[in-house]
Amino acid sequence: MSRQETPPLWDLPKPAPARGTRAASPRKGQRRPAEADPVARVIVDVPLAHLDRTFDYQVPQELDAVAVPGCRVRVRFAGQLVDGFLLERGSTTEHTGRLAFLERVTSSERVLPPRLAALCRTVAERYGGTLIDVLRLALPPRHAKTEAEPPREPAPAPGEPDLAGWRPYPWGPGFADALRAGRPAHGVWQALPGEDWPRRLAELAATVAAQGRGSVLVVPDHRDVARLRAACAELAGEDAVVALSADLGPAERYRRWLAVLRGAVRIVVGTRAAMFAPVADPGLFVVWDDGDDLHVDPHMPYPQVRDVLVLRAHADKASFLAAGHARTAEAQLLLESGWAHPIVAARDELRARAPRVTPTGEDFDVARDEAARAARLPAVAFEAARASLGAGAPVLVQVPRRGYVPGLACGQCRTPARCRRCAGPLMLPSGGEAGVPHCRWCGVAEAAFRCPACGSARLRAVVVGAKRTAEELGRAFPGTTVRTSGGGEVLASVPARPALVVATPGAEPVAEAGYGAALLLDGWALLGRQDLRAGEEALRRWLTAAALVRPARDGGRVVVGAEAAIPVVQALVRWDPGWHAEVELAERRELGFPPAVRMASIEGSPDAVAELLDEISLPPSAEVLGPVPVGEVDDEGRADRERALVRVPRADGRALAAAAHAVSARRSSDKAAAPVRIQLDPLELI
C-alpha cells in the first residue's frame, strides 16, 4: 500500500453492535458470524508504524473451522484486499461499531504459532520496529502446492553421541551434561585451532535431539551450512536435520520450513533466516562466528542473530552457545554479566594445537631476495611459503580485497592520493596495468602527482587485490599452482598438495590435513579502517584463517603483516582473543559505545533529522550526538544527508526502542514526506 493510499484511522472497518442488542434478521445470502469466538484479531500486512497493532474482524460461519489462530487470511482494509495473519480468536471486542468479515482464509496452516508470534513481537520491541516487518523475515513466502503435500514423517530420536571431543575444554563436559539433563546452560565457546567445530556442534545438537528436543544452529554462509549439516546428518541421521538458507528455491525452502513447523525435524542448520525457525520444544540455540557482518539482517528492523537467539533462549528456558575462534565485545558482555560461562581450552592444549605466529613490520624487509620483492612479501613470509610448498602442503594467502589495485596513496607518507580538480580518489587504469593514474570521480588523468602533505611524487597501492597478488605470486613461485577464492568464485576445500591459495577474508577454503603456512597480507589496511570494530574484525579474520593451519609441531607457520606491538597482533601471537575482548569492552565502556550502551542511529535529510529530534520523547538519560554530515559535502559545507546518534545506558534500551517506534508511528500517521532511517545498535558508527 503506497503512502498516498494510507487510510486515516477513522476509515477503519466498523465494529459490530454491542452485545445484548437485537440484530436484524439476516437476508438470504448474507454472511453470519460464527457461533463461538466470532471475533478474529488480525495483524494486517501494511508496513506503516502507526498501524502496528491488531484489528478486529468477524469470522463468518463458513470459515469457522479453518480460521484457526496462526493462519494466513485476506481481509478488507480501507477498501483494499490485503494479506494478514490471524493471531487469536475471542468472544468480545472493544470496538463499538460494526466489524467487517474475514474475506477468506488463504491457508489453514498454523504458520504463526503463539511462541513464534511472541518472539517476533519481542524482536520488534527490542529494535524499535513493527511486528509485520519481523514477520516478513521470520516466515517464508507460501507455496500452495508444497503445502498440500503429505506431511513428512517425524524422524526417530538418535542415540546419544560420544562427547569426548569436549574434554579439552574444562567447562565443555559440564555444558554437555546440562544439555543431557535438560537444564538451561549458556556458554561462549572459543574453539581451538584446527578444531573440527562442525563435529563438536553436531554432537551437542544430537545430544539435545536424543532427549526429544530441538536445536537451531546458525552460521554465516552456505559453505558453513554444508559442513555443519553433513556433520549433524552423520550423527543424527539424514531425516533428523534440515538446512535453511536463502539460496533454496521457494518450494524447497517452504517444504523444509514446514517440516520444522510440524515437528518432523529436530535439528535446524542455516544462515541468518534460520534464527526464527519454529523448532518444536527448543533446547539449544547456537550461533557460530557471531561477529560476522552476515549475521545482521539488512532489512528493517535489522536484527542480529546473536541477540535474537539470546531472546529465544531466555523465553524458552533453553541453552545458548556463542561459538567461534574469536570473541566479540558483545559475547564478552554476556560473560561479564554472569549470564554465560567461558568454554576455553587449557593453555597447554592451546599451545600444542596452535601454529607459530610471526608478525612483521609495515615496511617489509624484501631486500634479501629478488623473488620476495617481486611477490610483495617479506623475506620471512617468502621463506615460510617456500618451506610449506617443499613439505607438500598448500599455503593460504589472505588479502583484504579482491581484484587489482583499488586505491593509491603517497609512497612516502601514506596520505591518500586525490585529484587536484575534484579531490576524488586516484586509481590505476582498469586491470591494474601500468599507466597514468586517473580520478575515480571525474576521470581526469594525473600525470604529475605531488603529495600535498610531503611533496613526494611516488605512489603506492593502498591495497593490492587478490587477483593481482595471485599474479605476482605466480611469477615468484614458478611451476606452483595458484588458486583464488573470493567474490563469485569461492572454493569449499583444497587438496593436500603444494599450491598457493589466495583468498579474501571469509572465503578461505578448508585444506585437507591443514595448510602448511598462512600469509596474512596488508594487515595495516584492516587495522587502519575508520571503524569502531576495526581491531576486533581484523583479529576475527586473522584467527579464522590461522585456525586452518597445522600446529607448530608439524611445521605450521602464520606470518601477519603488522607491527608486533599492536594489541590486536599481540592477541593473535598469544592466541588470546578473550584478553582482547576484555580490553575492547573496557574501552567501549569508557567511550560510551555499544555494547556498553544502547545506541540509535537517525539518518535522513537535515530538515527531517532535525524535525525528528524535536518530536522524539527520549528518556532523561539520553545523549544526542550530532547531527553531522554523511556522504558528500558541497563547497559550502552542506550535505544532502545527516546522521545523529542517540545513546542511553543499557537499562534504558527498551525505552529508547519504544521512543523510536513512537516517533516513527507519529511521522507515519502524519504522512511525513521525508523518510528517516532509524537503526538501533548499528554496526557502522564511525
Beta strands, then each sheet from edge to edge (+ up, - down):
strand 1: 39-44
strand 2: 55-58
strand 3: 72-77
strand 4: 80-90
strand 5: 102-107
strand 6: 186-190
strand 7: 214-218
strand 8: 241-244
strand 9: 267-270
strand 10: 282-288
strand 11: 319-324
strand 12: 341-343
strand 13: 356-360
strand 14: 395-398
strand 15: 408-410
strand 16: 426-427
strand 17: 438-439
strand 18: 459-461
strand 19: 482-485
strand 20: 493-494
strand 21: 500-503
strand 22: 510-511
strand 23: 517-520
strand 24: 557-561
strand 25: 597-604
strand 26: 623-633
strand 27: 639-649
strand 28: 676-680
sheet 1: 2+ 1- 4+ 3- 5+
sheet 2: 8+ 9+ 7+ 10+ 11+ 6+ 12+
sheet 3: 13+ 24+ 23+ 14+ 21+ 19+
sheet 4: 15+ 18-
sheet 5: 16+ 17-
sheet 6: 20+ 22+
sheet 7: 26+ 27- 25+ 28-
end
